[in-house]
Amino acid sequence: MLAAVRSAAVLGIEAYDVTVEVDVAAGLPAWTIVGLASGAVKEARERVTAAIANSGFALPSRRVTVNLSPADVRKDGTAFDLPIALGLLSATGQLDAAALDGLLVAGELGLDGSIRPIRGALPLARSAARSGVRALVLPEGNTAEAMLVTSARLATAPTLRALVDALRAGALPPAVSPPVRSGTPPDALDFADVIGQPVAKRALEIAAAGSHNVLLVGPPGAGKTMLARRLPGILPALDEAALLEVVAVHSVGGLLPPGTYPSRTPPFRAPHHTISMAGLIGGGPGPRPGEVSLAHRGVLFLDEMLELPRHVLDAMRQPLEDGRVVIARAAQAVAYPARFQLIGACNPCPCGKSGDPNAICSCSAADIERYGARLSGPLADRIDLHAHVGAVALSALGAVNTEERSESVRARVEAARERQRARYASLTGTQTNADVPGRWLLAHGGITTSARLVLEQAADRLHLSARGYHRALRVARTIADLDGADDVPDAAVAEALRFRNRGAA
């Protein structure tokens, strides 16, 4: 007896159809799973048999063969447990095959028959919506993210027994929407907590308004990490398209808490400086998305940035330029989105005291040069703003706090972002100044003749590359947007060039 159940697998952040074929034939009791199944998929035999038995169904004492088609693409994960179980019940006559028509099924099974969450539910929902299936059957813990795809019809059940009973009755239980949780979390860190540092705060405001990259340089304890961790509090909430992209990556990465509605707060990732190349860029046997992809549409904060090996840092050059990562393997290549803001923090020298008037640096000139050389020229060229974070006088910490709160800064940032959305409405894939092509900005971005002349003269004097020239231009456009100006004045270009220098203060 043969049964087939439609399912799907995820490659990158996109899903493709997989047909789960189950054949129950005469012979000695045995299980075989074919179709380039990984170890986790082959272990489905133990989970499925225990779940079926503990759900009150009969197990066949016959030869069982499971084929995952297409058989030339590697399958990974535990999402095939549920379709294998339903196919086995259908092949043994315990479930009518017609009840499975038009369904796309995915889910992990517990030994007690419970249906547990899986990775990649949002890509599966997108695939189901495109293919027009009757319903996508998912675990209850995955319905929150899948419901973001409003055109997909979802069904769910807590256990295998409950699902089979519903299929027999011809009434699939619909998914129930969980409580909505969106916007900036109430415990978001506030810029008002940081005393002083007007230059660094200005750099982060510009970065938030135009989605630019920033490097904060200063001695230990000056507040670099405090500043960086408060950046999400001034970023606008994710729009619908960005939210779907973020949720898709985090779903594949297994970072979404089951049963909760995804937040619209931009992601903030802060890996330790001992992270590996695969952890930062992505990879592994899966492969899985790395930190640059998990920070997509948000912030990647690298504290002690120059402690990372240079080859690991330089691996970010292509994602910073293209907004995506392609992980090539012998059998296939997987692409992940990686359009993130890089916020780096580092000391000015190995001991961290260079330039501090209240401390003595013990590093030689050669030590400082070698330390700074860990940030290669091409990567530094992709960082739009370099800001110095000086030490704060201890007497200032006890003074009355008059610092501006994140709420008012965020209002300016959102107004600047709205100006950019209106300006780039006709450009596909462009929403912020960091994304706009340089030639388009020169032609249509309101760059005055005098501002262009200032930039060209400074570019020759500072030996800016073509990339550096265009990045300074984008920052100047963002500064003008923060000021509510239609044209980019000389002052905006001058401020952008000030932050272009690695020793900005």
N, C-alpha and C positions, 0 to 999 in steps of 0.2 A: 504494500500500500504506500502511496506517495502523496505528500501534501506540500504546498508551497505557501510561504508567508512573505509579504513584502516588508522590507526594512530599509535601513540606510546607514551609511558610514560617513565619517567626516574626514576630508582631506584638506588641511589648512583650516580655513573657516567656512568652507563650502561642503555641502553634503552631496553624495551620489547614491543612486539606488543600489540596493543589494537584495537579491532574492534568496531567501533561506529555504532550501529544499530539504525535506526530511523523508527518508525512505525506510520503511520497516519491512524487513524481508525474513524469510525462513533461514534458520541457521543458529549456530551457537550464540548466546547472548554476548554482544560486543558493541562498542561505540566507536565510530570513526568520524572525525570532523575534517573536511577537506576544503580547499579554497584559500590557500595562503593564510591560514589562521595563526595568530600569535599565541603565546602561552596563555594569556588571559582568556582568549576565546576558547582554546581547547579545554580549559578548566571548567567551562560551562557545563560539561558532561556531569560533573559532580554536583554542581548547584542545581541544575535542572532536574536530575533524577531525585534528589532529596526534596526539592520543592514540590514536585508532582506527588511524591509519596505522602508528604506531610500535609498536602492539600486535599487528600482523600481520593485521588485518582489512581487508576491501575497502571503499573509499569509493565511494558511488554518484555517477556523473556525471549527476545528475538534479536536479530542483528539490525542495528540502527546506523544509518549513514546520513550525515548532515553535510550538505554542500552549500557554500556561500559563493554565489555568483554575482559579479564576474570573478572567476577563479584566478585571474592573473594579477590582481591588486591585493596587496597585503591588508588584512583586517586586524584591528586592534580594539581593545576595550571590552567592556562587559555588557554592552547594549544589545547583544544578540541573544542573551539568556531568554528573554520573554518570547521573541518570535520562535526560537527553537522549541520552547515548551509548548506553545500553541500549535506549532506544526506537528509535534509528536502526538499531541492529543487528537488532532485532526486525522493524522495518518492511522491511528489506532481506533478510530470511530467514536471517540468520546466527545468530539466536537464537530458539528456540521461544517464542512469546508465552505459552504456558502456564507456562513457567518463572518468569515475572514475576508470576503471580497471587498475590495476598495479600501482596505485599512493599511496604514503604514504603522508598524509596531516597533518599539524600542524600549528596553528597560532591563535592569539587572534584577536577578532574583536572589533573595535570601534563602537559606536552607529551610526556613519555616513557611516559605511561599509568599513572603512579603515582596512587594515591588519597590525597588530602591532607585534613587536618582542616578543619573548618568552624566557624562560630559557631552557637550555639544548639542543640547536640546534646541537652542535657537537656530542653528543651521538646519537641523532636521525640520523645524517648523517652516522655515523658508522654502525648503525643498517640497514639503507637503503642500504649501500654498501654491507653488508654481505648477505642480503636477495635478492638482485638483482631486486629491484622494477624498474618499468619503469622510475619513477622520484620521487624525494622528493620535495613536494611543501611547501615552507617556506616563511615567511615574508621577505621583502627586507632587513630589518635591521639585519637579522641573516645569510645572505649569506656569509659574510666575514669569519666567523668562520667555517661554514659548508664546504666552499671550501677547507679547509685544508685536508679534506678527498677527495683526487683527484679522487677516483674511484666512487664516488657518483654523479649521474646526478641530478642537481638541477633545479627547476623552481620556479618562483616567480611572484607576481603581487602586485601592490600597493593597490588595492581595491577588494572587493568581486565581484563587477560588472565586472571589467576588467578580473578577473580570470574566471568567468563563461562564458564571451564572448569568451575567448581563448579556453576553454574546448569545447564550442559549435563548434568553428571553427576547432578543432583538432590540434591546434598549440600552445603548452605551451610556454610562454615566458621564455627563459633561464636566469639564474642568471648572473649578470655582476660583474666582480671582481672589488673591490674598490682599491684605491691607497695602495701600500705596505708601511708599516711602521715597520721597524725592526731594530735590533741592539741597541747599547747604545744611549739613548736620548741625544740631543746636550746640554741640560742643566744639565747633570749628575754632581753631586757634586764631587770635586776633592780632593784627599789626600793631595795635596800641600797646601790646605787651613789650614791644621792642623799643628801648630807649635810644633816642638819637638815630644815627645811621641814615641821614636824609638822602645821601647819594645812592646807597644800596636800595633803599625803599623806592626811590625814583626809578632805578633800573628795573626793579621787579614790576612796578606799575606799567612801565613801557612794555616789558616782556609779556605781561598778562594781556595787555590791550592788542598787541600784534602777533602774539604767539611766537616770540623770539627766544633764542637761547641765551643763557647768562652764565658767566663765571664770576663767582664771588671769591675774592682773594683777601686774606687778612690773618692776623695772628690767632692762636687758639683762644677760645673764650670770648671772641669779639661779637658773636651773634650770627654767624653765617648760617648755621643749622636752624636757629630760631626763625630767621628770615625766610629761608627756603620752605620750611614746613608751614608757613602761613600763606604761601602763594595760592593754594587751592581756595582759600577763603575769599580771594578777590577775583577768581575766575568765574565767568558766566556758567550757568547750568548747561548741560549738554542738550542739544536739540534732538529731535526724533531720529534723524539719520545718524548722528554721532552716537547716540545711545545704543542703537542697534549694532553698530560696529564694535563698540566697547563691550557690550554684553556677549557678542559672538566670540570675541577673543577670550574673554574671561570664562565663558562657558567651556570652550575647548581646553583652557588651562585648568579647569576644575576649581575656580576661585569664587563661584557664586554660592552663597549659603542657601541650602534647600529651603523652599517655601517662602522666600522673601522677595519682594519686588525690587528690582535693581534701582540703585540710586542714580540720580542725574548729576551728582557731583563728579567732576572730572577725576579720573584715577590719579593717584599719587604713589609712585613706586620709589623706594629708597633702599636698594640692595647694599649689602656690605661690600667693602672694597676688596674682599678676598673672592668675590664672585668669579666663576669661570667664564670662558668664552661662550660655551653653550648656554650657561645660565643667563648671560647678558643678551646675546643675539638670538638664541634659540637653537634647538638641536636635540640630541639624544636619540635613543633607538626608536622613539615614537614617529616623527620628532614632535616636540612641544614648543609653544611660543616662549620666547625669552622675555627679559624685562623690558626691552625696547618695544615689544609688541603689547605687553601687558600695560604699558604706559601710553598706548595709543589714545589720542585725543586728550591726553592729560600731561602729567609732569613726570619726568625721570630725574630724580635727585641723586647725584653721585657725591656723597660726602667723602672727604679725603681723596679727591679725584685723582691726584697725581700718585697715589699709592697703588693704583691699578697698573698692571703691566701695560707697556706702551702698545703692544700688539692687540690687547683687548680693547683699549681706548680707540685705536685706529679702526677697529672693526665697526664702529658706529658711523664712520664717515659716509658710507653708502646709504644706510637708513636715514641719516639726517638729510641727505640730498634728495633721495627718491621717495621717502615716506613709506617704504615697504622693505621687507626682508625676504630673500629667497634662499631657502635651505636646500641645497642640492645633495641628493644621495644617488647611489648607483642605479637604483630602480626607478626613482621618481624625484621630482622637485616640488617642494611645498612652499607656498608664499603666504606671508602674514603681513597685515598692515602695521606700520610703525611710524605714524606721524605724531611725534611727541615733542614736547619742550624739554630741552636739556638744561638742567640747573646744576652746575658744578660748584664745589666749594673746595678750596685748597689753601694751604699755608704759603707764605711768600718764599720760604726756604725750608730745609729739612728740620731745623730747630724751631721754626715758626716765629722767630723774633726779629727778622730783618725788617727794617723800617719802623720798628716800635721805639719811640723816643724814651720810653721808660724801661727798656731792657737792652741787654747786650747780646748781639748775635754771635754765635760761636762757629758759624759756617764760613768756610773759605769761599772766595769768588768762584773757584772751580766747582765746589759743592753746589752752590746756588745755580750755576749754569747747567750742571747735570740734572738737577732737580727740575728746573723749568723746562728742560729739553724733553721731559717725559710727555709733555703736551706737544705733539708734533705740529708743525706749521699748517698743514692742510686741515687738521682738526680745529686748531685755533681760528683758522679762517672762517669756519662754519659757526663760530660762536659770535653772536651779534653784539653783545654787550659785556664788557669787562668792568667790574666795579670793585673798588677797594673798600673793605670793611675794617675800619680802624678800631682800636681798643677804646672802650667807653670808660670815662672817669668814674671811679667808685662813688664819688659824691653825687653824680647825676642819678644814680640808681634810687636814692632815697628822696629825690625831689618830687613835687606834684606832677602827676602824669598828665601831660597835655598832648600826647601823641594822637594822631588821626586814627580813627577806627577803620577796620576793614570794610565796613558797610559803605562808608562814603567813598572809599577808593574803588570799591566794586561798582558803584554807580557810574563813575567816570569811565571805567573799563567797559562796562556794558554799552554805554553811549558810543564809545569809540568802535566797539565791535559792530554795532548797528550801522554806523556809517560805512564800515568796510563791507558788510553784507549787501548794502544797497549799491555800493560802487561796483562790486564784483558779481552782481546778480547774473550777468550774461556770460561769465567765465565758468565753465564746468570745472568742478573740483577746487575752486578757489573761494575761501571765505574770509581769510585774514591776510594782512600785509606780508606775512612770512611766506605765503604760498604763491603770491602773484609773480608772474614772469617779469624780469627786470625791464625788458624792452617794452612791454605793455605799460608798465608804470611810468617809464620815461615819456611815452607818447600820450597817455591818458590820465596820469596820476596827479596832475596839477602841480608839477614841478616848475617853479618860476625860473626864468632865464638866469637871474642873479644867483639863485640857490644852486642851479646846475653848475654855474661857473665856480662857485665856492667849492663844490664837491670835486670838480675836475682838478682844480688847483691843489686841493688837499690830497687827492688820490696820487698825484704825481709826487708831492712832497713826502707822503707817508709810504710810497711804493705799494699802494693797495693793488691787489689782484682784481681781475674783472669780477670775481665772486664777491670780494670784499667791497668793491664799489657798489654793486647792486644791493648787498646786504645793508650797507650804510644808508642807501637810498630808502630801503624799506623801513628802517628804523625811523628815519626822518619823517616819512609819511605817517607812521604811527604816532609820533610826537605831535604832528599837526592834527591828527584825528582826536587826540586827547584834548587839544586846545579848541576843538570845534572849528578848525579852519579848513576851507575848501582847497586852498593852495598851500604848498610847502614853502615856508619862508626860510631866509638865510639862517635864522636863529635855530630852527629845527635841525638843519643840516649840521650846524656847528655842534649842537648837543649830541647828535648821533655820532659825529667824529670823535668827540671827547670820550664816549664809551667804547669807541673802536680800539683805542689804545689799550694794550694789556696792562698798563700801569695806571689806569684811570682812577682818580681820587676825587 
